[in-house]
Amino acid sequence: GLSELQQRAPIHFVLDGIGNPHNIGAIARSLAFFGFKSLILSDDPRQAGLSDATYRVAEGGLEALALYRTQDLEALLKDARKEFKITGTSLTRDARPLSVLTTSNTPRLILLGNEEEGLSPQRLKSCDDLLMIPGGGQIQSLNVAQTAAILGYAFQPSSSVSKPTLRLSKDRSLANSGPSQKGETRPRGESGNIPKRRDSKAGPQKKKYSTKGSKPGTKNPSR
């Protein structure tokens, strides 16, 4: 639930419509490398689940993250705004360049949108802050996995690395609660084979944000 997210860490990444399993694996590897504790998958019909390809690219990253999936991201974001800032990535005029921001450990959910279309207009309206990574102009945007790696470094929870981090508001901080749990039972891969991996216990789920019909290997954020 949201209380579990709060206890686990102050900052969580949400994938909203990421369709390429290789991108999901690359994102998971970067987040695990930078010390994040979770990964949330949205209910967008374009959102891919976990597969052999995802685990291969992640190279152990998924085992270091608590995985969640929701069937009602809009409702989750509405509830989460009581404790978290909602930060989206965008190329719109309202987005602020990463380079001009200063430091804070504000609790927030960071949304990464579909590889081709980005976050939907409806999802952008749900965001408190919009970020962009400006480039040289020859190519419109970075690959979403590259974007996740840059933001993962910028928002990195580790205090042992000297670097600029971000501050978009003056909200109170939320302390990291320590090591994350391993993922749950690994789903069947694209090849139809069941990848070999040790299972771990899944946490309790509530009916809100039901995961009915979703692939295993994920948890369900709820109230």
C-alpha positions in Angstrom: 0.0 0.0 0.0 0.9 3.7 0.1 2.1 3.3 3.7 4.5 0.6 2.5 5.9 2.9 -0.2 6.4 5.6 2.4 8.3 3.3 4.7 10.4 1.8 1.9 11.8 5.0 0.4 11.0 8.6 -0.4 11.2 8.4 -4.2 9.6 5.8 -6.5 9.6 5.5 -10.3 6.4 4.7 -12.2 6.4 3.2 -15.7 3.2 4.4 -17.5 2.9 2.7 -20.9 6.5 1.4 -21.4 5.9 -1.3 -24.0 9.4 -2.6 -24.7 10.5 -5.3 -22.2 14.2 -4.4 -22.8 13.5 -0.9 -21.7 11.9 -2.1 -18.5 14.9 -4.3 -17.8 17.4 -1.5 -18.5 15.4 0.9 -16.2 15.3 -1.7 -13.4 19.0 -2.2 -13.7 19.7 1.6 -13.4 17.3 2.1 -10.5 18.8 -0.9 -8.6 22.4 0.5 -9.3 21.5 3.9 -7.9 19.9 2.4 -4.7 16.2 2.7 -5.4 13.9 0.2 -3.7 10.9 -0.2 -6.0 9.4 -0.1 -9.4 5.7 0.6 -10.2 4.0 -0.5 -13.4 0.8 1.3 -14.5 -2.5 0.0 -15.9 -1.9 1.6 -19.3 -2.7 -1.1 -21.9 0.6 -0.5 -23.6 2.5 -1.3 -20.4 4.5 -4.5 -20.8 4.9 -6.9 -18.0 7.9 -9.0 -17.0 9.5 -11.5 -19.4 12.7 -13.4 -20.0 14.0 -10.4 -22.0 13.3 -8.1 -19.1 15.2 -10.2 -16.7 18.1 -10.7 -19.1 18.6 -7.0 -19.6 18.1 -6.2 -15.9 20.9 -8.6 -15.0 19.8 -8.9 -11.3 18.2 -5.4 -11.0 14.7 -6.8 -10.7 15.6 -8.9 -7.8 16.8 -5.8 -5.9 13.4 -4.0 -6.4 10.0 -4.5 -4.9 7.7 -4.6 -7.9 4.1 -3.2 -7.9 1.4 -3.1 -10.5 -1.8 -1.1 -10.3 -5.0 -1.2 -12.4 -6.0 2.3 -11.5 -3.0 4.6 -11.6 -5.1 7.7 -11.7 -6.7 6.8 -8.4 -3.4 5.8 -6.9 -1.9 9.2 -7.9 -4.9 11.0 -6.3 -4.3 9.2 -3.0 -0.5 9.5 -3.2 -0.6 13.3 -3.5 -1.4 13.5 0.2 2.2 12.4 0.9 4.1 12.6 -2.4 4.8 15.1 -5.1 3.9 13.7 -8.6 6.7 14.5 -11.1 6.3 13.8 -14.8 8.8 13.8 -17.6 7.8 15.9 -20.6 9.1 18.0 -23.6 6.3 20.6 -23.1 6.9 24.3 -22.4 5.8 23.8 -18.8 8.7 21.3 -18.1 11.7 22.6 -16.2 15.2 21.7 -17.3 17.0 19.3 -14.9 20.1 21.5 -14.9 18.4 24.5 -13.2 17.1 22.6 -10.2 18.6 22.5 -6.7 18.7 20.0 -3.9 16.0 18.2 -1.8 14.8 14.7 -0.8 11.1 15.5 -1.3 8.9 12.4 -1.3 7.8 11.9 -4.9 6.6 9.6 -7.6 8.4 10.1 -10.9 6.4 9.1 -14.0 8.1 7.9 -17.2 5.7 7.7 -20.2 5.4 5.6 -23.4 8.5 5.5 -25.6 6.8 7.1 -28.6 4.1 9.3 -27.1 5.3 10.1 -23.6 2.8 10.8 -20.8 -0.8 11.4 -21.9 -2.3 14.9 -21.5 -4.5 13.5 -18.7 -1.5 12.2 -16.9 0.4 15.5 -17.3 -2.5 17.3 -15.6 -2.0 14.9 -12.6 1.6 16.0 -12.1 2.7 18.7 -9.7 6.1 19.2 -11.5 7.3 18.5 -15.0 11.0 17.8 -15.8 12.9 17.7 -19.1 16.4 16.9 -20.1 17.4 19.4 -22.7 19.6 18.2 -25.6 21.3 19.7 -28.7 18.2 19.7 -30.8 19.2 17.2 -33.5 17.1 14.4 -31.9 13.9 15.2 -30.0 14.4 13.0 -27.0 16.4 10.4 -25.2 15.4 6.7 -25.0 13.2 6.2 -21.9 15.8 3.9 -20.3 18.5 6.6 -20.7 16.2 9.2 -19.2 15.6 6.9 -16.2 19.3 6.5 -15.7 19.9 10.2 -15.7 17.0 10.9 -13.3 18.1 7.9 -11.2 21.5 9.5 -10.7 20.0 13.0 -10.0 17.5 11.7 -7.5 19.8 9.0 -6.1 19.0 8.2 -2.4 22.5 7.5 -1.5 24.1 10.2 0.6 27.6 8.9 0.0 27.8 10.4 -3.5 28.7 14.0 -3.9 26.5 15.5 -6.6 23.7 18.0 -7.3 20.2 16.7 -6.6 16.8 18.2 -7.1 14.4 20.5 -5.3 11.1 21.4 -6.8 9.3 22.1 -3.5 9.8 22.5 0.2 7.8 19.5 1.3 9.0 17.4 4.3 11.4 14.5 3.6 10.6 10.8 4.0 13.4 8.6 5.3 14.5 5.5 3.6 13.5 2.4 5.6 16.4 0.2 4.6 17.0 -2.8 2.3 14.2 -3.8 -0.1 12.7 -7.2 -0.5 13.3 -9.4 -3.5 10.8 -9.8 -6.3 8.1 -12.5 -6.3 7.6 -15.5 -8.5 9.1 -14.9 -12.0 6.5 -14.9 -14.8 6.6 -17.0 -17.9 8.9 -15.4 -20.5 8.3 -14.6 -24.1 9.6 -18.0 -25.1 6.9 -19.7 -22.9 9.6 -21.2 -20.6 9.5 -20.5 -16.9 12.8 -18.7 -16.0 14.6 -20.2 -13.0 14.6 -17.9 -10.0 14.0 -18.3 -6.3 10.6 -17.2 -5.1 9.9 -14.9 -2.2 6.7 -14.2 -0.2 4.3 -11.7 -1.6 2.8 -9.1 0.7 -0.9 -8.7 1.4 -3.1 -7.1 -1.2 -6.3 -5.1 -1.0 -9.1 -5.0 -3.5 -8.4 -1.3 -4.3 -6.2 -1.1 -7.4 -6.8 -4.8 -8.1 -4.2 -6.7 -10.1 -6.7 -9.2 -11.5 -5.4 -10.5 -14.8 -1.9 -9.1 -14.4 1.3 -11.1 -14.6 2.9 -12.4 -11.5 6.1 -10.9 -10.2 4.4 -7.6 -9.2 2.7 -6.2 -6.1 -0.4 -4.0 -6.0 -0.3 -0.5 -4.5 -3.4 0.1 -2.5 -4.6 2.3 0.3 
